[in-house]
Amino acid sequence: MKSSERRRKLTGIGPSPSSEAGNRPILAGNEAWRAPCPAVECGAPFPFPPKWLARRLPMHESPLVLYEEDNRRILAIVQRLVRDANAKGVFVVDRNGQLLAEAGEMRGIDTTSLASLTAGCVAATGGLARVMGEEEFPVHFHQGQRDNLHISLVSGRIILVVVFDERSSLGLVRLRVKKAGAQLAHEFEEIRKRANRERATAPMATPFAEITDEDIDNLFSV
């Protein structure tokens, strides 16, 4: 057995011979793509090739990576918004449902559920917006008997949630959120640019990068 074939069997990396795959490549036009997935009947056609689906179905973005200095700057903005808007609490959530920052007097609240439900609410409202022919509904307001929620999108993937009661007003919250949202958008844009630079300069590492052909030959010769 050749080293390249041994490497492919051991690591799953490397070209797969057409005799083993038994499947056709992705085809252009209206021809179906033959799936190599063992969960379906071998060679069963999918209605669309994966490349077509990837262009049309939105994918979840990679999680944000925040450093300590990023957290301090974001938290400072959130704490200032609590004071300026006279809010009970402010939460910063990404669209994947991850809580990034919080401030205010709301203690004991289930922030994990709040973050995930907020992300789900924004996703559902986004679907409703597309049904209505809109790109997005960037601002949501929910009025309750005691507390109110003001939800706004920042830079496309960040959700700013403000909880307030009768001590504040919707007009004041909207005014303060506009300024804080612009500041958060700037911070997250810098974080995105840094992440792009890090991805561009980072080497492509795999768990098998240090395995040589000699190591594989020695393994199979035992």
Summary of the structure (lengths in Angstrom):
residues: 222
radius of gyration: 24.9
end to end distance: 13.9
largest distance: 77.0
contacts: 534
relative contact order: 0.13
helix: 45%
strand: 16%
